[in-house]
Amino acid sequence: VPNPLYLPDGCAFNPRCGYVKDICKEEIPTLADSGGGHMVRCARWQSVAEERASNRTNLTLSDINSGNINLDDLTQDEINRLTLNKEALV
């Protein structure tokens, strides 16, 4: 966690974000509505969401059981593609 007295330039999370790009080191992101009642402060949230979704197109139950994917991070469409629901996996 960065010292609040000495925040990095741009996004405060850029030193520890796995999706950081140059824009993250240059601009402070504005608050944006990502839908579903969620707000984000990230210049790249849309591209990161698309990248994460494309990496999960072939999900299997073993991905969830292995701990590689957190069930709470899945969208309803992804859960439907698994032909399961959250209650069935508990």
N, C-alpha and C positions, 0 to 999 in steps of 0.2 A: 504494500500500500504506500503510495507516495506521500511524502510529508506535505500536509496542506499549506505550509508556508512556502514550499518550493515545488509547486506543481509543474509538470513538464509542459512544453508548448503544445498547443492543440488539445486533443482529447486527453483527459487525465488518465485514461486507461491504456493509452498507446504503449507504454513500456511493457505491459503484461498481456496484451491482446494477441491472440493467435491469428487475427485477420487484419492486422495493422498494414496500412499503406501510407504513402507520403502525405496524402490529404489529412490523415489522422494526426500527423505530427505538426501540421500547419494551421488547421482550423479547429476552433471549438465548435462542436456539433450543436445544432439547434434541436429542441424538443420536437419530436414527430409522433403522430398517431400511427401505430403499426396495426391497428384493428383489434377487435375483440376486447376493447377496454384497456389495451396496453399502450403505454407511451415509452418511447425509446429516445436516447440522446446519442445517436451514432450516425456518422456521415455515410456509413456503408451498410446500414441494417438491411436494406432491400437486397443488395447483392450477396450479403452473407446468408440471408434467409434462403435465397435461390440456390446458392452453392450447397448449403446444408441439405436442402430438400433433394437436390439432384444426387447427392451422395447416399440418399436413403430410398432410392427408387426400388430396390430389390430387397427390402427388409424381410427377415424371417423371424420366427419366434426365438430361434437360437441367438440372434443378435441381442434380443432383449434379455433372455435368460443369462447370457454371458456377461451382462452388465455394460456392453459396448454402447447400448442405446438406453436412455432413460425413458420409460413409458410416458412420463409426464411431459416430455419434450416433443412427443409426436402430435401431429395434427389429427383431426378426426378423419380426414381422408386417408392418412397413413394407417390409422387403426383399422379403418374399413378395408383397406387393401390386404391387411393381415387376416381379414374375415374373423376378427376377434373383437372383443371390447375390453375395456379396462377391468371390469368385474371378473371376466373369465381368466384374467392373468393373475389375479390376487390370490 
